Amino acid sequence: MAAILSIVFVPRAQAAFMVTTTSQSSASAEANSLAAKLAELKSTDKSTLGFTERKHLRIEVRTIKQHLKDISGGVYISVGAIILIIVLLIILL
């Protein structure tokens, strides 16, 4: 019975792993290209640019930074949530 279950569930687990690995690698490649673009924008000579060009450049840099934050994902826990978790653990244990 266990052999049948392992045959049934293992391929699906491997397929799920392959999908997440592919999406992570594409996200990583996109993040690298955005980081290169950001470095290029920061290295440009801004003294020769006009007001509207500098404004457009700032907006583009902000957009790239926000997109990099969105790609990175991550789980952020606030200080209040950590305190609440600690208090609940103390009460329950």
ZAMARGU-4260 file (C-alpha; in steps of 0.2 Angstrom, whole numbers, plus 5000, padded with zeros to 4 digits):
<rodrens>
0) 5000/5000/5000 | 5014/5012/5004 | 5023/5008/4988 | 5007/5013/4978 | 5005/5029/4988
5) 5023/5034/4985 | 5022/5031/4966 | 5006/5041/4966 | 5012/5056/4976 | 5030/5058/4972
10) 5028/5063/4954 | 5016/5077/4959 | 5028/5083/4972 | 5042/5084/4960 | 5032/5093/4947
15) 5027/5106/4960 | 5046/5108/4965 | 5050/5110/4947 | 5037/5124/4944 | 5043/5134/4959
20) 5061/5132/4954 | 5058/5138/4937 | 5048/5153/4943 | 5061/5157/4956 | 5075/5157/4943
25) 5065/5168/4931 | 5062/5180/4945 | 5080/5179/4950 | 5085/5183/4932 | 5073/5197/4931
30) 5079/5204/4948 | 5097/5204/4941 | 5092/5213/4925 | 5083/5226/4935 | 5098/5228/4947
35) 5109/5231/4932 | 5097/5244/4925 | 5096/5252/4942 | 5115/5253/4943 | 5116/5260/4925
40) 5103/5274/4930 | 5112/5278/4946 | 5129/5280/4936 | 5122/5292/4923 | 5128/5310/4923
45) 5113/5320/4930 | 5120/5337/4929 | 5117/5338/4910 | 5099/5333/4912 | 5084/5345/4912
50) 5071/5346/4926 | 5058/5335/4917 | 5072/5322/4913 | 5078/5321/4931 | 5060/5319/4937
55) 5057/5305/4924 | 5073/5297/4930 | 5068/5298/4948 | 5051/5290/4944 | 5059/5276/4935
60) 5071/5272/4949 | 5057/5272/4961 | 5047/5260/4950 | 5062/5248/4948 | 5065/5248/4967
65) 5047/5244/4971 | 5047/5230/4958 | 5063/5223/4966 | 5054/5223/4983 | 5039/5214/4975
70) 5050/5201/4967 | 5060/5198/4983 | 5044/5193/4993 | 5049/5188/5010 | 5039/5188/5026
75) 5040/5203/5037 | 5033/5202/5055 | 5031/5218/5065 | 5037/5221/5082 | 5019/5220/5089
80) 5016/5203/5081 | 5032/5196/5089 | 5027/5203/5106 | 5009/5195/5103 | 5017/5178/5098
85) 5028/5178/5113 | 5014/5182/5125 | 5003/5169/5118 | 5017/5156/5120 | 5020/5161/5138
90) 5002/5159/5141 | 5000/5143/5132 | 5016/5135/5139
</rodrens>
